[in-house]
Amino acid sequence: MALRSGDDFLSSLSDGRTLWFNGEQVSSIIEHPELSPVAETLASVYDLHNDPDHQSKLTFTEADGPSYSASYQPLDSLEAIQQRRQTIDYWARRSGGVAGRIPDYQAIINLGLYDMRHALAGDNPQWANNIERWFLKVRDNDLLQTHAFADAPRDRSNPAGDPGYLKIVERRDDGIVINGAKSIATIAPFADEFLGLTSPRPNITADEVLFFALPMNAEGLHIICRDSLIPRSVSGHPLAPHWDELDAYIIFDHVFVPNDRIFHLHPADTPVNLDLLGMMFFGIINWALWHILARASTKIELLLGLANGLADHLGKKQDPATANTLSHIAVHLESIQALLFRAEHEPIPSASGMLQPDPKPITAGRISVVDHHPQILQLIRELAGSGILMSPQQRELGHPEIGALMTSHFVGGDQRAKDRFALQRLAWDITCDSFGSRQLLFEMLNAGGAQLNKSLVLR
Ligand SMILES: Cc1cc2nc3c(=O)[nH]c(=O)nc-3n(C[C@H](O)[C@H](O)[C@H](O)COP(=O)(O)OP(=O)(O)OC[C@H]3O[C@@H](n4cnc5c(N)ncnc54)[C@H](O)[C@@H]3O)c2cc1C
């Protein structure tokens, strides 16, 4: 089977999905001014798989068979882990680590699900078969999955006002009917498939334990986007116009899930074993947590390079405060890389006998990222000063009326001023803009709350 092209991906988006943006239903993603830029970015990912200059890095072939995205490479040896890390780094470097939910990441969750198929199936082999079939379908067709486990926020002190969780409302011979919502599924507007996962939480009931998949155009499935973070004027914003992945609520309005798309359910009316549920959930996402940390290390490299460039272009390299900033970020980067190295070189067996980077150093690294990230952003803001907000662009510098004045007062004889402005604008996007704020939230929360993650390192 041929690898998916960008055009295939773009045309697959016209599948009748129920997508809402800014209170309006979207009929065409590729013609939508705020959705099409990210769709194009994703299309370029698929095109790179077909680019002869990149194919050897970005695809793999099984025993003279067809080629697949390297994001699906089986992780059965130390060498495979090293190769997979190179793939993660390749994709992370394309966005400076700001794209957390590109196909490369979604694929590693699918691999985790596949790895856990027998544990999820228990004494129901049908579920393991379903997972295997679904995995082969998404791998062979290079489909983009979005997943959600986070539930809609609620007032936990007011049980009477609780909107209820996503749950089974009918168990039928041919499948189940589910009703409810998941609060956040990143990249959902552009995905082919929704993967439903359940993370453990107190008082969960049997009907709320759901592992399943649905096509994004399933009847009754509503994708409701948050506000776009693409600025009104895209000029001078290097990140958001290409990498605003868009997060969405997913509402399941009495949606039918056929038997062959069910991956695990809990027997009706029986208490849920939270340890077992936790084992299944974390078993699925263990490789993903590694991916998150490896991608975050690329982002820290970007932040270090940015701080270094700002220090250079602002003539602050000799300031003791600058040395502190740079060494703080460099030490953080070294620690994260050391944790990744240890995890990757001392892997543990996965459920199906593949290898997983040791989850403990990975969790320690993710906690460290969450703890350090806000401080690093603040250090960069301090280093950049007010120029982070006020960096002229070509529209001012080249303007027929104010251009000469702007150039004389803001550039003078500094041959590198344009690079300085570009660095300051990048600093704005990543530390101040709404895109940057969402980035911080993403690092804090994208794989469970900080407290949950902190508790994992003690296990
Ligand atoms: C930018 C961004 C992108 C994200 N993308 C995704 C995504 O693609 N897919 C996805 O699934 N999630 C995504 N998340 C959501 C993320 O999984 C959650 O934010 C995270 O799990 C924390 O949950 P919460 O936000 O509900 O926080 P909280 O409400 O603080 O919940 C934290 C924890 O409390 C526990 N808890 C929940 N309910 C109860 C209860 N009734 N009683 C006691 N404890 C309870 C749970 O263990 C939960 O993890 C994203 C988040 C952000 C910010």
The ligand as an SDF file (V2000), in Angstrom:
LIG
                    3D

 53 58  0  0  0  0  0  0  0  0999 V2000
   -3.1290   22.1100   25.8740 C   0  0  0  0  0  0  0  0  0  0  0  0
   -3.6330   20.8130   26.3780 C   0  0  0  0  0  0  0  0  0  0  0  0
   -3.7950   19.7570   25.4960 C   0  0  0  0  0  0  0  0  0  0  0  0
   -4.2910   18.5170   25.9710 C   0  0  0  0  0  0  0  0  0  0  0  0
   -4.4900   17.5190   25.0720 N   0  0  0  0  0  0  0  0  0  0  0  0
   -5.0740   16.3780   25.4910 C   0  0  0  0  0  0  0  0  0  0  0  0
   -5.3890   15.3400   24.5880 C   0  0  0  0  0  0  0  0  0  0  0  0
   -5.0970   15.4220   23.3810 O   0  0  0  0  0  0  0  0  0  0  0  0
   -6.0040   14.2450   25.0550 N   0  0  0  0  0  0  0  0  0  0  0  0
   -6.3300   14.1120   26.3830 C   0  0  0  0  0  0  0  0  0  0  0  0
   -6.8870   13.0940   26.7620 O   0  0  0  0  0  0  0  0  0  0  0  0
   -6.0660   15.0770   27.2540 N   0  0  0  0  0  0  0  0  0  0  0  0
   -5.4430   16.1980   26.8520 C   0  0  0  0  0  0  0  0  0  0  0  0
   -5.1890   17.1940   27.7460 N   0  0  0  0  0  0  0  0  0  0  0  0
   -5.8770   17.1380   29.0630 C   0  0  0  0  0  0  0  0  0  0  0  0
   -5.0940   16.5400   30.1220 C   0  0  0  0  0  0  0  0  0  0  0  0
   -5.1520   15.1500   30.0010 O   0  0  0  0  0  0  0  0  0  0  0  0
   -5.7550   16.9800   31.4340 C   0  0  0  0  0  0  0  0  0  0  0  0
   -5.6450   18.3720   31.5370 O   0  0  0  0  0  0  0  0  0  0  0  0
   -5.0850   16.3240   32.5990 C   0  0  0  0  0  0  0  0  0  0  0  0
   -5.3700   14.9470   32.5730 O   0  0  0  0  0  0  0  0  0  0  0  0
   -5.5610   16.8880   33.9440 C   0  0  0  0  0  0  0  0  0  0  0  0
   -6.9320   16.7540   34.0590 O   0  0  0  0  0  0  0  0  0  0  0  0
   -7.8530   18.0180   34.3010 P   0  0  0  0  0  0  0  0  0  0  0  0
   -7.4490   19.0880   33.3680 O   0  0  0  0  0  0  0  0  0  0  0  0
   -9.2480   17.5250   34.2550 O   0  0  0  0  0  0  0  0  0  0  0  0
   -7.4140   18.5200   35.7440 O   0  0  0  0  0  0  0  0  0  0  0  0
   -8.0680   18.1900   37.1390 P   0  0  0  0  0  0  0  0  0  0  0  0
   -9.5300   18.4930   37.1190 O   0  0  0  0  0  0  0  0  0  0  0  0
   -7.2230   18.8900   38.1270 O   0  0  0  0  0  0  0  0  0  0  0  0
   -7.8880   16.6550   37.2540 O   0  0  0  0  0  0  0  0  0  0  0  0
   -6.6500   16.1730   37.6680 C   0  0  0  0  0  0  0  0  0  0  0  0
   -6.7880   14.7140   38.0930 C   0  0  0  0  0  0  0  0  0  0  0  0
   -7.7470   14.5870   39.1460 O   0  0  0  0  0  0  0  0  0  0  0  0
   -8.2940   13.2900   39.1480 C   0  0  0  0  0  0  0  0  0  0  0  0
   -9.7620   13.3400   39.2060 N   0  0  0  0  0  0  0  0  0  0  0  0
  -10.6070   13.4770   38.1720 C   0  0  0  0  0  0  0  0  0  0  0  0
  -11.8770   13.4490   38.5960 N   0  0  0  0  0  0  0  0  0  0  0  0
  -11.8200   13.3060   39.9350 C   0  0  0  0  0  0  0  0  0  0  0  0
  -12.7930   13.2170   40.9530 C   0  0  0  0  0  0  0  0  0  0  0  0
  -14.0990   13.2310   40.6790 N   0  0  0  0  0  0  0  0  0  0  0  0
  -12.3710   13.1160   42.2190 N   0  0  0  0  0  0  0  0  0  0  0  0
  -11.0640   13.1060   42.5160 C   0  0  0  0  0  0  0  0  0  0  0  0
  -10.0900   13.1680   41.5960 N   0  0  0  0  0  0  0  0  0  0  0  0
  -10.4640   13.2580   40.3200 C   0  0  0  0  0  0  0  0  0  0  0  0
   -7.8340   12.6180   37.8840 C   0  0  0  0  0  0  0  0  0  0  0  0
   -6.7980   11.7060   38.2220 O   0  0  0  0  0  0  0  0  0  0  0  0
   -7.2830   13.7840   37.0350 C   0  0  0  0  0  0  0  0  0  0  0  0
   -6.2310   13.3500   36.1950 O   0  0  0  0  0  0  0  0  0  0  0  0
   -4.6370   18.3820   27.3270 C   0  0  0  0  0  0  0  0  0  0  0  0
   -4.4810   19.4610   28.2040 C   0  0  0  0  0  0  0  0  0  0  0  0
   -3.9700   20.6640   27.7420 C   0  0  0  0  0  0  0  0  0  0  0  0
   -3.8330   21.7900   28.7010 C   0  0  0  0  0  0  0  0  0  0  0  0
  1  2  1  0
  2  3  1  0
  2 52  2  0
  3  4  2  0
  4  5  1  0
  4 50  1  0
  5  6  2  0
  6  7  1  0
  6 13  1  0
  7  8  2  0
  7  9  1  0
  9 10  1  0
 10 11  2  0
 10 12  1  0
 12 13  2  0
 13 14  1  0
 14 15  1  0
 14 50  1  0
 15 16  1  0
 16 17  1  0
 16 18  1  0
 18 19  1  0
 18 20  1  0
 20 21  1  0
 20 22  1  0
 22 23  1  0
 23 24  1  0
 24 25  2  0
 24 26  1  0
 24 27  1  0
 27 28  1  0
 28 29  2  0
 28 30  1  0
 28 31  1  0
 31 32  1  0
 32 33  1  0
 33 34  1  0
 33 48  1  0
 34 35  1  0
 35 36  1  0
 35 46  1  0
 36 37  1  0
 36 45  1  0
 37 38  2  0
 38 39  1  0
 39 40  1  0
 39 45  2  0
 40 41  1  0
 40 42  2  0
 42 43  1  0
 43 44  2  0
 44 45  1  0
 46 47  1  0
 46 48  1  0
 48 49  1  0
 50 51  2  0
 51 52  1  0
 52 53  1  0
M  END
$$$$
